[in-house]
Amino acid sequence: MSNEVHVIMDEAAIRRALTRIAHEILERNKGIENCVLIGIKTRGEFLAKRLAGKILEIEGTPVPWGAIDVTAYRDDQKKGDPQASKDVNQELNALQIQEKKVILFDDVLYTGRTIRAAMDALMDCGRPQMIQLAVLADRGHRELPIRPDYIGKNVPTSKQEQIEVALSETDGKDEVTIFQNREEK
């Protein structure tokens, strides 16, 4: 692949993927009772909000949703004050995830390290009954034994390629693109 950017999901494809994921979540969990959607900031947060809207359209019942900031839990960041980590996720504490089915949502799954950090952050907020993982794009190359339960699109990539998700809430448009890693020559 050259330096060209290729759109692999446009606005309609993202909408269809979220609708399919919503139906899969409802089917697997036999509805939304005892479920909570948690998006990993930044784009996962907006995807979780959209998914909550889709589930409301389908079921006619709202599903609680929120966002989690995993920055302080990442293993590639310098460790800071552990109390500051807990303070970052006050909104999540208010959702009371204890004994709930948590559906964690992220935009792109790559090595699995962000998901591991999110699970650590979730455990600091309570003990969920279970954690399920939804991703808009799964690009492979896992470094940890993490597998998504719900996938918008599987995108086999090389390590020299990058997947980028753009959402209207943050980027002014909805699309998923693939391109050569800009640092690679």
C-alpha angles and dihedrals in degrees: 000000000000127000089286120123114229122198107225097173125026127192093279093048091051091049091049092047092052091048091051092047090050091054092046091051091049092048096046094046096037090238129331102288110139092004127130126186116218121186122202108233130283114013096006087061092059092043090053090050091050091047090052087053092050091050090049090052092050101039102024088228125103119238118210114247138177144157135255129206109212098179094109091049099052116115092217093059128079110261114250135181109326091214090056088057091057093045091056091064101049091127089056091051089056091058090063100219092185108133092352129128102249117202106199115203128198132167101231129016113207123141096358094237095116090052091050089052090049092051090051090051091048092052090054087058098048144300112286120208086234141340121225123188128222123182133179093216130017111197100174127224095119119188093183131046095260124136128180121237093204125033128186093195135351108222115185107210140174118238088251091062128080132205118212126190119205119191128188092237092061107013106029094244141055117238144116117221137186125208143152112283105265092224092057120089 
